[in-house]
Amino acid sequence: MSLLFSKTTLGSLTLQNRMVMAPLTRNRATGNVPNELMVQYYAQRAAAGLIVTEGTSPSPNGLGYARIPGIFSAAQIAGWKQVTEAVHPHGARIFMQLMHCGRIAHPLNLPAGARILAPSALAAAGEMYTDAEGMKPNATPEAMTEADIKTAIEEYSQAARNAVAAGFDGVELHSANGYLLEQFLRPNSNQRTDRYGGSVENRARFVLEVTAAAIGAIGKDRVGIRLSPFGVFNDMPPYAAMEADYTYLAGQLNALGPVYIHLVDHSAIGAPPVPDSMKATFRTVFKRSLILSGGYDAVRAESDLAAGKADLIAFGRPFLANPDLVARWKAGAALNAPDMSTFYTPGPKGYTDYPALAA
Ligand SMILES: Cc1cc2nc3c(=O)[nH]c(=O)nc-3n(C[C@H](O)[C@H](O)[C@H](O)COP(=O)(O)O)c2cc1C
């Protein structure tokens, strides 16, 4: 594992290895504020080169799920500061994933006064868990006005500033998996007739404006973006121009110059694979760092790094279930299996109690 465990750089940052902890929503942030349990969870995993946090909302309007954290209030900034201060001494760098859920939401999960917003007033198929009433259908969102779009862009750039104030090394814009940014990109969820809908140039406009605003707020080296070309999660059906649209996006993002693109491939859990041609396009068109993720073990990660397919590899469930994943792989030790029944439940069970190897 000469590459996986070796130091590298990400923009102006040095990383202690090429292992990224993928963003994992864990729903432990009661009241949408990070707490001591979350501090412990992230500190346990800080042997990674880079941690990308769970999806964190830049706005009260983006809190679609129960118990997910935000980064728009003073209490949230203070809570997250505890996390970054616990992680950094172990050597990991940490980016906050900014996730605005858009239409993947239920009003019972949102604070009073918050609005469920999306490019068009179209509900996503599927259901959403609420603490108060269990499973409920996803809400029908309000179509965003131009003023709502402007406000959302300002919320992303303020959230990026807040993340830096909380000690983060940067932010990852969640433009994957059917959340707000991807809702603008995809034609099924974006049926607008103004300059934010229709052609790919228009559907990509919001994502590119958010990226530019975040870069304007905290700088190119502190902004990454996650994309899921060919992803179908959260009612995002495939369509004919998918590869052409994401090729356009790759070129536009290259011009803006965020520090990385992080591609999601959910084929390990039964979704359509991201074609190799699409991954190769991102590798060629986008000149800064590329992160690949989805179903990786150490051997496949090393092989893709050696083949030059990516600069870093992200691991989700392996880090979830193995706080000492780096040490386990270095030792060739077996891994703990993830327990799906506690992925999203409150409390320490299945969160901070996965055992580390005996010292
Ligand atoms: C419990 C759980 C929560 C997740 N939450 C997020 C999230 O907040 N943001 C995101 O971009 N992806 C999220 N994902 C997807 C993971 O980042 C990753 O892409 C996926 O688990 C596949 O990688 P793996 O095979 O290494 O687990 C989540 C996955 C799991 C299992």
The ligand as a Tripos MOL2 file, in Angstrom:
@<TRIPOS>MOLECULE
LIG
   31    33     1     0     0
SMALL
NO_CHARGES

@<TRIPOS>ATOM
      1 C1        -25.1290    6.0250    6.7090 C.3       1 LIG1
      2 C2        -24.7340    6.7340    5.4340 C.ar      1 LIG1
      3 C3        -24.8810    8.1170    5.3620 C.ar      1 LIG1
      4 C4        -24.4830    8.8100    4.2180 C.ar      1 LIG1
      5 N1        -24.5650   10.1840    4.2070 N.ar      1 LIG1
      6 C5        -24.0520   10.8940    3.1690 C.ar      1 LIG1
      7 C6        -23.9930   12.3190    3.2170 C.ar      1 LIG1
      8 O1        -24.3530   12.9940    4.1960 O.2       1 LIG1
      9 N2        -23.4820   12.9510    2.1300 N.ar      1 LIG1
     10 C7        -23.0410   12.2670    1.0230 C.ar      1 LIG1
     11 O2        -22.5800   12.8940    0.0710 O.2       1 LIG1
     12 N3        -23.0730   10.9180    0.9710 N.ar      1 LIG1
     13 C8        -23.5390   10.2180    2.0200 C.ar      1 LIG1
     14 N4        -23.4960    8.8400    1.9960 N.ar      1 LIG1
     15 C9        -22.8100    8.1500    0.8900 C.3       1 LIG1
     16 C10       -21.3420    7.8680    1.2730 C.3       1 LIG1
     17 O3        -20.5940    9.0720    1.3440 O.3       1 LIG1
     18 C11       -20.6510    6.9370    0.2510 C.3       1 LIG1
     19 O4        -20.6950    7.5470   -1.0200 O.3       1 LIG1
     20 C12       -21.3010    5.5640    0.2120 C.3       1 LIG1
     21 O5        -21.4100    5.0170    1.5280 O.3       1 LIG1
     22 C13       -20.5270    4.5830   -0.6680 C.3       1 LIG1
     23 O6        -19.2070    4.4320   -0.1950 O.3       1 LIG1
     24 P1        -18.7610    3.1150    0.6310 P.3       1 LIG1
     25 O7        -19.0110    1.9390   -0.2820 O.co2     1 LIG1
     26 O8        -17.2870    3.3370    0.8970 O.co2     1 LIG1
     27 O9        -19.5860    3.0700    1.8770 O.co2     1 LIG1
     28 C14       -23.9390    8.1120    3.1090 C.ar      1 LIG1
     29 C15       -23.8280    6.7200    3.1810 C.ar      1 LIG1
     30 C16       -24.1880    6.0390    4.3170 C.ar      1 LIG1
     31 C17       -23.9910    4.5410    4.3890 C.3       1 LIG1
@<TRIPOS>BOND
     1     1     2 1
     2     2     3 ar
     3     2    30 ar
     4     3     4 ar
     5     4     5 ar
     6     4    28 ar
     7     5     6 ar
     8     6     7 ar
     9     6    13 1
    10     7     8 2
    11     7     9 ar
    12     9    10 ar
    13    10    11 2
    14    10    12 ar
    15    12    13 ar
    16    13    14 ar
    17    14    15 1
    18    14    28 ar
    19    15    16 1
    20    16    17 1
    21    16    18 1
    22    18    19 1
    23    18    20 1
    24    20    21 1
    25    20    22 1
    26    22    23 1
    27    23    24 1
    28    24    25 2
    29    24    26 1
    30    24    27 1
    31    28    29 ar
    32    29    30 ar
    33    30    31 1
@<TRIPOS>SUBSTRUCTURE
     1 LIG1         1 GROUP 0 **** ****
